[in-house]
Amino acid sequence: MHFASIRIITEDVARIVDFYERATGLTAKRYTDDFAEFMMSGGTLALGSTRTVRGLGERAPRPAANQSVIVEFRVADVDGEYERLKEFDVEIVHEPTTQPWGNRSLLFKDPDGNLVNFFTPVTPDALERAEQQAAVAKA
């Protein structure tokens, strides 16, 4: 099995795509007004409008209602990213902190209130896990 993507359902694809482009420095592939993707090593972040899941009826995901998932990005310098993010309107939830598992982590919210984590492995164990993940991704 190969992890492919995570998709965020939103009422405003353009707004959330713009946010993730600024936050990540990447450019999304915008297929339609209802769907865009950020393709990265390790997986894809997809962003879709509520119209893309309308056929699910009552079982369709509700936008801006996430209470359990954190979208995470490994970055080279979490403290540098923190300084950069402070330059535009981002709701910071937790300033950069080194976690017990060895990642230096910054939590903030996207426009729909989804938690986003930028992290940098900083301890030997965390760096080793990052190398293992990179090896698995190449396989």
C-alpha positions, -999 to 999 in steps of 0.1 A, spaced: 0 0 0 11 35 -8 -2 66 10 -14 90 -17 -31 121 -3 -52 138 23 -80 160 10 -95 190 28 -131 199 19 -138 236 20 -165 261 10 -138 284 -5 -111 265 -25 -94 297 -38 -90 311 -3 -75 280 12 -53 273 -19 -39 309 -16 -32 303 21 -13 270 16 7 286 -13 18 314 10 24 290 40 44 264 21 59 285 -7 47 259 -32 23 264 -61 -8 243 -63 -20 227 -95 -55 241 -99 -75 217 -120 -109 235 -116 -125 260 -93 -135 230 -72 -102 211 -69 -65 217 -65 -35 197 -53 0 203 -39 21 173 -50 51 167 -27 74 139 -19 56 117 5 21 125 -6 -4 151 -19 -24 177 -2 -57 180 -21 -82 207 -16 -118 202 -28 -150 222 -26 -181 209 -10 -195 204 -45 -170 175 -50 -186 154 -23 -222 165 -27 -232 130 -39 -225 116 -5 -255 134 9 -257 134 47 -224 115 49 -205 142 31 -176 158 51 -185 192 66 -160 220 59 -144 239 87 -154 212 112 -121 193 117 -114 185 153 -91 155 150 -66 158 122 -34 179 120 -18 185 85 19 182 90 49 194 69 85 187 77 105 218 71 142 226 72 140 254 98 108 257 119 120 288 136 127 305 103 92 295 91 77 309 123 93 343 116 81 342 80 45 332 89 43 361 114 45 384 84 10 375 73 -23 369 91 -19 334 105 -34 323 138 -5 308 157 -17 281 181 17 272 196 50 288 190 80 266 181 87 241 209 108 210 210 85 181 216 94 150 238 97 129 206 124 151 192 107 174 167 107 212 170 71 220 162 50 251 153 12 248 152 -11 272 134 -45 273 118 -55 275 81 -85 297 71 -110 268 78 -96 263 113 -76 231 105 -45 227 125 -12 228 106 21 217 120 55 227 106 82 206 123 119 200 121 135 169 135 162 180 160 172 151 182 193 121 170 162 98 173 140 122 154 166 127 127 169 89 123 131 85 120 132 112 93 159 93 74 138 61 77 107 78 64 127 92 34 140 57 26 105 42 27 92 70 5 119 62 -21 110 25 -21 
